[in-house]
Amino acid sequence: MTSKPMRAAVIGAGWAGEQHLLSYKQLGLEVVAVSDATSAASERIAAKHSVADQYADYRELLARDDIDVISVATPNYLHAPMTIAALDSGKHVMCEKPLARTAAEAKMMVDAAERNNRALMVAFNHRQRGDVRLLRRHIEEGGLGTVYHAKSYWLRRDGIPGLGGWFTSKEQAGGGPFIDLGVHMLDMAMHLLGELRVISASAAAYAEFGARGRGSRGDAVAGSKSGMDVEDFATAFLRLEGGVTLNLDASWAMFREVNDLFGVRLYGTEGGAAINVVNYTSDDTLTIYRDVAGAPAEIHPKCPPSLGHLGVVSRFVDVVKSGDWADHRGRDGFDRSVVLDACYRSAEEGREVQIAEILSSL
């Protein structure tokens, strides 16, 4: 890479796209263009952040040769075609989660990164929470001993997003809360567990609210007749290498407390830990469980600030600047997609599914 300032562009002018844009600017990159199929959205974000050029057709943006990095922050069904096109045009890509609707799509994206010798990374921003970063360091230092079981969850009571829109369409989203929220919690757990290999998945999925028009948080798509054909709650039991196990739950709607609750619990041979987050707080969310002089003890460490999208975009920019992209081809996003495919197949067929089955079909 030369010493000249890197230039960035963002495809998708929604909330996530704006977070990427703000992060690039904070890191000193010049954001030269934004693209969104809705002209009003791209014009709004461009005017708000002084971005010179806007495009309704993202392919016009990709045709430019003065852009180094691209963020893809669009609905799930657009991730693969947009990311592959961006990689083929010579850009490095930061894609919003999930990487793709299916493992087959995710593989095509990874292959495109390999083929073009470009970096592809996924915006798993919850890894950048202060409690997650502190807990990972504690685990790496041996504070929990050997972790043998984990639970990870994200639960809502009335949180179906955009009922009747792309979020609730299997064709456009790939699934419901399991691919929307569950992918974050799967990633958080696997990140903390040291990226152990998943061997099999046994899952169940339920559609008890959305199909009846219930459980929406109030942003249902006006006049939509498409309804909802994805789950509103799913649960899975994963077997990992070394005998480690993981429970994963994700819901958009169920009778429970009125809040967003997400977190992870880890059970180790020398200690335990819990991250419990209610309504996105970052204060007093981490508890470490251990014995002190033979007595049970709970420790509530002061966690560093959460970095959010700035953290993932900063890491992406550093990787691109390094010139060494071989280990950054979106494979973590692919791995998550493989596990999600196994979970959805297990729920549909009512049996445990081996990860090898999914991989052999790709």
matplotlib code that plots the C-alpha trace (Angstrom):
import matplotlib.pyplot as plt

x = [0.0, 1.2, 1.3, -1.6, -4.8, -7.1, -10.5, -13.7, -17.3, -20.4, -23.2, -26.4, -27.5, -29.3, -28.2, -25.4, -24.1, -23.9, -21.9, -19.4, -19.2, -18.7, -16.0, -14.0, -14.1, -13.0, -10.1, -9.0, -10.2, -11.8, -15.3, -15.9, -19.2, -22.3, -24.8, -28.4, -31.3, -33.4, -32.1, -33.5, -31.5, -28.2, -28.8, -29.6, -26.5, -24.3, -25.5, -25.2, -21.6, -20.4, -19.9, -19.4, -21.0, -24.2, -25.3, -28.6, -26.8, -23.9, -22.3, -21.5, -19.8, -17.7, -16.6, -14.5, -10.8, -10.1, -11.8, -9.7, -12.3, -16.1, -18.6, -21.7, -24.5, -27.6, -30.3, -29.0, -30.0, -27.8, -24.6, -23.3, -23.9, -22.6, -19.6, -18.5, -18.9, -16.9, -14.1, -14.0, -13.6, -10.5, -11.9, -11.4, -14.8, -16.2, -19.6, -22.4, -23.4, -24.5, -22.0, -24.7, -28.1, -26.5, -23.2, -23.2, -23.4, -20.8, -18.4, -18.8, -17.9, -14.8, -13.8, -14.1, -11.8, -9.2, -9.5, -8.9, -6.4, -8.5, -9.5, -13.1, -14.2, -17.5, -18.9, -19.2, -19.2, -20.2, -16.7, -15.6, -17.7, -15.5, -16.9, -16.1, -12.6, -11.9, -13.4, -11.4, -8.2, -9.1, -9.8, -6.5, -4.7, -6.2, -8.7, -11.5, -9.3, -10.8, -14.2, -16.4, -19.9, -21.4, -24.8, -25.3, -28.6, -30.4, -34.1, -36.8, -40.5, -41.9, -39.0, -39.9, -38.2, -40.0, -42.8, -43.8, -40.5, -37.3, -36.4, -39.3, -38.9, -36.9, -36.0, -34.6, -33.2, -32.4, -34.1, -35.5, -33.9, -31.4, -29.6, -30.3, -29.5, -28.2, -25.3, -24.0, -24.3, -22.8, -19.9, -19.5, -19.4, -17.0, -14.7, -14.5, -14.1, -11.1, -12.8, -13.2, -14.5, -18.3, -19.1, -22.9, -26.1, -29.5, -32.1, -35.7, -37.5, -40.9, -43.2, -45.9, -46.3, -45.2, -47.4, -50.4, -49.2, -48.1, -44.8, -43.8, -42.0, -44.2, -42.3, -44.4, -44.2, -47.4, -49.6, -47.4, -49.1, -46.0, -46.4, -43.7, -42.4, -39.4, -39.1, -39.6, -37.7, -35.0, -32.8, -29.8, -27.5, -24.0, -21.3, -17.8, -14.4, -12.9, -16.3, -17.3, -21.0, -22.9, -26.6, -27.7, -31.1, -32.5, -36.0, -37.8, -41.0, -42.0, -43.8, -41.0, -39.7, -40.1, -36.5, -33.7, -31.6, -28.4, -25.3, -23.1, -22.3, -19.2, -18.5, -14.9, -12.8, -11.3, -14.0, -17.1, -18.2, -21.4, -22.0, -25.6, -26.7, -30.2, -31.2, -27.7, -26.1, -22.4, -22.2, -21.7, -22.4, -19.5, -19.4, -16.5, -17.3, -14.5, -13.5, -11.5, -9.9, -12.4, -15.5, -17.7, -16.9, -18.3, -16.1, -17.5, -14.5, -14.6, -14.6, -13.0, -15.2, -17.0, -15.6, -18.6, -18.4, -15.3, -13.5, -14.3, -13.8, -10.5, -9.3, -10.4, -8.4, -5.3, -5.5, -5.8, -2.9, -0.8, -0.9, -1.2, -4.8, -4.3, -6.0, -8.8, -11.0, -14.3, -13.8, -15.2, -18.4, -18.4, -18.0, -21.0, -23.1, -22.2, -23.4, -26.6, -27.3, -26.9, -29.2, -31.9, -31.7, -31.8, -35.0, -36.6, -35.8, -36.0, -32.6, -29.0, -27.0, -23.3, -21.3, -19.6, -23.0, -23.2, -19.6, -19.8, -22.8, -20.8]
y = [0.0, 3.5, 6.3, 8.2, 8.3, 5.4, 6.1, 4.3, 4.0, 2.5, 0.5, 0.8, 4.0, 2.6, 2.6, 0.0, 1.8, 5.0, 3.4, 2.2, 5.6, 7.3, 4.8, 5.4, 9.1, 8.8, 6.7, 9.4, 7.8, 9.9, 8.6, 9.5, 7.8, 6.2, 4.0, 3.1, 2.0, 4.6, 7.9, 9.9, 7.7, 8.1, 11.9, 12.2, 10.4, 12.1, 15.5, 14.8, 13.6, 15.7, 12.8, 14.0, 11.4, 9.3, 6.4, 4.6, 1.7, 0.3, -1.0, 2.6, 3.1, -0.1, 1.0, 3.7, 2.9, 5.4, 3.5, 1.1, -0.3, -0.9, -1.6, -3.6, -2.8, -4.0, -6.6, -10.2, -11.2, -8.5, -9.4, -12.1, -10.3, -7.0, -8.3, -10.6, -7.7, -5.4, -8.0, -8.6, -4.9, -5.0, -3.5, -4.9, -5.5, -5.2, -7.0, -6.7, -9.8, -12.4, -12.9, -14.6, -16.3, -19.7, -21.5, -21.9, -18.1, -17.6, -20.0, -18.0, -14.9, -16.4, -17.9, -14.4, -13.0, -15.7, -15.3, -11.6, -11.6, -9.2, -8.9, -9.9, -9.3, -9.5, -6.9, -8.9, -5.8, -7.5, -9.0, -5.4, -5.0, -4.2, -7.2, -9.6, -8.3, -8.5, -12.0, -13.3, -12.1, -13.7, -17.0, -16.8, -16.3, -19.5, -17.8, -20.3, -23.4, -25.6, -24.4, -27.4, -25.9, -22.6, -20.9, -18.0, -16.2, -13.1, -12.9, -10.3, -10.2, -8.0, -7.5, -8.8, -6.2, -4.9, -7.4, -8.0, -6.7, -8.4, -9.3, -11.7, -13.3, -16.5, -15.8, -12.4, -12.9, -16.6, -17.1, -15.3, -14.4, -17.3, -15.7, -12.1, -12.2, -15.8, -15.3, -12.6, -14.8, -17.8, -15.6, -14.3, -17.7, -19.2, -16.2, -16.7, -20.5, -20.0, -21.0, -24.6, -26.7, -27.5, -31.1, -31.3, -29.4, -30.4, -27.6, -26.7, -23.6, -22.2, -19.7, -18.9, -15.1, -13.5, -15.7, -14.3, -10.7, -10.5, -9.8, -6.8, -3.9, -1.4, -1.1, -3.4, -2.6, -0.7, -2.4, -5.5, -8.8, -10.9, -11.7, -13.8, -17.2, -17.5, -18.6, -16.2, -18.4, -21.1, -23.1, -25.3, -27.7, -27.8, -30.4, -29.0, -30.7, -31.9, -32.7, -29.0, -28.2, -25.0, -24.0, -21.2, -19.5, -16.6, -15.0, -12.1, -12.7, -14.8, -14.2, -13.0, -9.7, -6.6, -6.0, -7.1, -9.6, -11.1, -12.7, -15.7, -18.0, -20.1, -23.0, -24.0, -26.3, -23.4, -20.7, -19.5, -16.3, -14.6, -11.6, -10.5, -7.4, -5.8, -3.2, -2.8, -1.5, -1.7, -1.2, -4.0, -6.7, -9.2, -11.5, -13.9, -16.9, -18.6, -19.7, -17.5, -19.3, -22.1, -19.9, -19.0, -15.6, -13.3, -10.7, -7.7, -6.3, -2.8, -3.4, -1.2, 0.9, -0.9, -0.1, -1.3, -0.7, 1.5, -1.5, -3.8, -1.2, -0.2, -3.8, -4.1, -1.0, -2.2, -5.5, -3.8, -1.5, -4.5, -6.0, -9.5, -10.6, -14.4, -15.0, -12.5, -14.0, -14.1, -17.6, -16.9, -15.7, -18.8, -21.0, -19.3, -19.8, -23.5, -23.9, -21.9, -24.2, -27.2, -25.8, -24.9, -28.3, -30.0, -28.0, -28.9, -32.6, -33.2, -34.8, -34.1, -32.8, -33.3, -30.3, -32.6, -33.1, -29.4, -29.1, -32.1, -30.5, -27.3]
z = [0.0, -0.7, 1.9, 0.3, 2.2, 1.6, 0.0, 1.0, -0.2, 1.4, -0.3, 1.8, 3.5, 6.5, 10.1, 9.6, 6.5, 8.4, 11.2, 8.7, 7.1, 10.4, 11.3, 8.1, 8.6, 12.3, 11.1, 8.6, 5.4, 2.7, 2.1, -1.6, -2.4, -1.1, -2.9, -2.1, -4.3, -2.6, -3.8, -0.9, 1.5, -0.2, -0.6, 3.1, 4.3, 1.7, 2.7, 6.4, 6.2, 3.2, 0.8, -2.7, -4.9, -4.6, -6.8, -7.2, -9.0, -7.0, -10.2, -11.2, -7.9, -8.3, -11.8, -10.2, -9.8, -7.1, -4.2, -2.0, 0.4, 0.2, 3.0, 2.0, 4.5, 2.6, 3.1, 3.3, -0.2, -1.7, 0.3, -2.1, -5.5, -4.2, -2.4, -5.2, -7.7, -5.4, -5.0, -8.7, -9.3, -7.1, -3.9, -0.4, 1.3, 4.8, 4.7, 7.4, 9.2, 8.3, 5.5, 3.4, 3.5, 3.0, 3.2, -0.6, -1.0, 1.6, -0.1, -3.4, -1.6, 0.1, -3.3, -4.9, -2.2, -2.9, -6.7, -6.5, -3.7, -1.7, 2.0, 2.9, 6.5, 8.3, 10.7, 13.9, 16.0, 19.2, 19.5, 20.1, 23.3, 26.3, 28.3, 25.4, 24.9, 28.7, 29.1, 26.1, 27.6, 30.9, 29.2, 27.2, 30.5, 31.9, 34.3, 33.5, 33.1, 30.4, 29.2, 28.6, 28.1, 27.0, 26.6, 24.2, 23.7, 22.3, 23.3, 22.6, 23.5, 20.7, 18.4, 14.9, 12.7, 9.6, 9.7, 6.1, 4.7, 3.8, 7.3, 7.6, 4.1, 4.0, 0.3, 1.2, 4.7, 4.7, 8.1, 11.1, 14.5, 14.2, 11.2, 12.4, 16.1, 16.6, 14.2, 16.6, 19.6, 17.7, 16.7, 20.3, 21.7, 19.1, 19.5, 23.2, 22.9, 20.6, 17.3, 18.2, 15.3, 15.4, 14.7, 14.7, 15.4, 16.8, 16.5, 16.6, 15.2, 16.0, 14.2, 16.8, 16.6, 13.3, 11.1, 13.0, 12.7, 16.3, 17.9, 15.8, 17.5, 15.6, 12.3, 10.2, 6.5, 5.6, 3.0, 2.8, 2.0, 2.1, 5.8, 7.5, 6.5, 8.9, 12.6, 15.5, 17.9, 17.4, 19.7, 19.0, 20.8, 19.2, 19.7, 19.3, 19.1, 22.4, 23.9, 24.4, 24.0, 23.2, 23.6, 21.3, 21.5, 19.5, 19.5, 18.0, 19.9, 23.0, 26.3, 28.5, 29.9, 27.7, 26.8, 24.6, 26.5, 25.1, 26.5, 27.0, 29.9, 30.1, 32.4, 33.0, 35.2, 37.2, 36.9, 35.2, 33.5, 32.4, 30.1, 30.5, 28.6, 29.0, 26.4, 25.1, 28.3, 28.7, 32.5, 35.0, 32.4, 33.2, 36.2, 36.9, 39.2, 41.1, 44.6, 46.9, 49.9, 49.3, 49.3, 46.3, 44.9, 42.2, 40.6, 38.6, 36.7, 35.3, 31.5, 28.9, 26.6, 23.7, 20.3, 18.2, 14.4, 14.9, 16.2, 13.3, 10.7, 12.3, 12.2, 8.6, 7.6, 9.5, 7.6, 4.3, 5.0, 6.1, 2.6, 4.0, 3.4, 3.2, 6.6, 6.0, 3.3, 5.2, 6.4, 9.9, 8.3, 6.1, 9.2, 10.9, 7.7, 7.7, 11.3, 10.6, 7.6, 9.8, 12.4, 9.9, 8.3, 11.7, 12.6, 9.3, 9.3, 13.1, 13.5, 14.4, 11.4, 11.0, 9.8, 7.4, 5.6, 4.9, 3.8, 1.5, -0.3, -1.2]

ax = plt.figure().add_subplot(projection="3d")
ax.plot(x, y, z, "-o")
ax.set_aspect("equal")
plt.show()
